[in-house]
Every structure is written in C-alpha cells, then in structure tokens.
Amino acid sequence: MSLFKSRTNRQMINWRKGAVAGFYTYLIVLFLNYTHNLIFTGDFFSSAIIFWSGLIVAFGYELVLNVNDKRRIRKNLE
C-alpha cells in the first residue's frame, strides 16, 4: 500500500467542489468576523475557529461527495 494513491477523475472533481466550499466558508466567516470587529471592536471568532472551519468544510464536503458516489456506484451494480 502506497502513501499516495492515484485518484479517480470523480474524486478530483469532488475535491475541487470541497475546496470551493471551504474557500467560501472562509470568506463568510472572515466577513462576519470583520463586520463584528468594526461594529463592536472585538473579534467574533477566534483564529483557530476561522482556520479549522474552512478545512473541516473542505474535507468534510469532499468526503460526503465521495461516499455518495460510492453508494451510487454500488446501487447501479446491483
């Protein structure tokens, strides 16, 4: 078993979708944090929450899409 396995075209598409969702999560969280900072002169989210929110959304959404694809493939084979 190798550390880096080759990915299917569908998995690469799912990763791109997950990365886009993570990026938009970063934009929304940073916008909310900055707006709160301007109005109330204090941060709404900590740096750790901002950092982890985008990563969790990106990898989580990719995982959900990959699992759905595998289920769809299994269902079509039956």
Residue pairs with C-beta under 8 A, 6 or more apart in sequence:
7 15
10 69
11 66
11 69
14 62
14 65
14 66
14 69
15 62
17 61
17 62
17 65
18 57
18 58
18 59
18 60
18 61
18 62
18 63
18 65
19 58
19 62
21 57
21 58
21 61
22 54
22 55
22 57
22 58
22 59
22 61
23 54
23 58
25 53
25 54
25 57
25 58
26 50
26 53
26 54
29 45
29 49
29 50
29 53
29 54
30 50
32 44
32 45
33 43
33 44
33 45
33 50
36 42
36 43
36 44
37 43
37 44
45 53
